[in-house]
Amino acid sequence: MTNKQKYTALCVCCMAVLIVQIDATAVNISLPSIAKELHASTSQLQWIVDAYLMVLASLLMLSGSLADRFGQRRMFAIGISIFGLGSLLCALSTSPNMLILMRGLQAIGGSSMGPIALSIISKVFTDKKEKAFAIGMWGTVLGVGMGLGPIVGGFVVADYSWQGIFLLNIPIVIIAVPLIHKVIPLFDDKQVRSIDVLGQILAIIFIGSLTLTIIHCGEMGLSDPIVKVAGVIALISGFVFLYVEKRVKEPLLEITFFKSIPFSIATFIGLIEFFSYAGFVFVASLYLQDYRLIPPLEAGLLMLPLAAANMVFAPLSGLAVGRWGTRLPMMAGGTSLIIGAVLLIIEVDIPELYFLLAAWFVGMAMGMANSSITVIAVTGMPNHRAGVAGATAATARQFGQSLGVAVLGALLNGRMHAGYPFTHAATAGWYLLLALGILMVVLSWITGMAFAQRSAQRVQATF
């Protein structure tokens, strides 16, 4: 491929990932409008966000395996088409439960786009430096999409309605499908892998039951029978999933990857990073519109520092990775999250200046760490395992988003039911973000140690 063809393919991959990530966070700004029009409760609003994130997390690993088996271009085109259909049906939803189901359908298509795009990029760019740059750009777009979501959502809801957030995807999908067939090459290294049906079912049960446990715990409390039953199901399905994956010849989740200490830590930091980001956006959206009664457009604009910091620091992070390695950018990301959480904690009533600064540092945390995480996850594995490796790292991120909305939403909901005012109820979530920021710094330091690097080399040799 010529350089022009390579970078055109990169643009198409980034465009697909961009709309998936914008959709993940744009809906947050529309939640108050959806609540009024469809009469949705707080827990239903959590499900409208989490149904999308939960299905994404459940199917990403399967999507990576299917792409390795049937071809990246074919699965990419199918995925974005399903995403477009789901977007249309979301816009036509007439009840909270219908919207929750259609968000799940939308995510079935979206689940294939992230890991497949990453796999395509890793195969198109064979030069090590070019690959690092391309993956860095992909990571930048991923983070920028999440940052732009609330801003795009604010403009669309203000000028049209919450349905416009979903209708916006339709023309992009119509343009993208023929472009995929035109610019994405057919690769001749398809891997004939059996489908781990049992592992996939167990993954869906685990993620779904865990999300149900957390959301309903915030609304009903630990004594609720649904919470207890769902919690037991999550615990059992999680252990059975790990047991099955260790013994299946071609597992959905490659447990061997996690013998690499850098891969394991980077994957976990990705979960922490997206947990913090998604949880902050969910609570902040409700704070701005329900508590402060700020209109959707202004609320979206107040999220601008989140996207701006991501856009500024993501490319700088990519340059830093190329010059100094992955450890320092990830540590900077953890430090930024700590500062953002401290700003939210020390000023409980969160005046606008503190909120804007906190949003900046949360966005900076995403921008600084995301490229490093992606580089560690993909470049440490052979090309023929890129789809599964990328899907594993992406699953952790999406699972982190789902948990962030569920946990911070449950903390907020539970404390408000206990009689705390909104800002004091939200403080419990900010303390959690502070602890996670400290953990990010510590884990980032470990990734650069000699014993960690040796473990990564041993794992790569096994493939």
Salt bridges, closest charged atoms under 4 A:
ASP23 OD2 - ARG103 NH1 3.18
GLU130 OE1 - LYS6 NZ 3.64
ASP189 OD2 - LYS123 NZ 3.25
GLU254 OE2 - ARG193 NH1 3.80
GLU254 OE2 - ARG385 NH2 2.37
GLU352 OE2 - ARG292 NH2 3.26
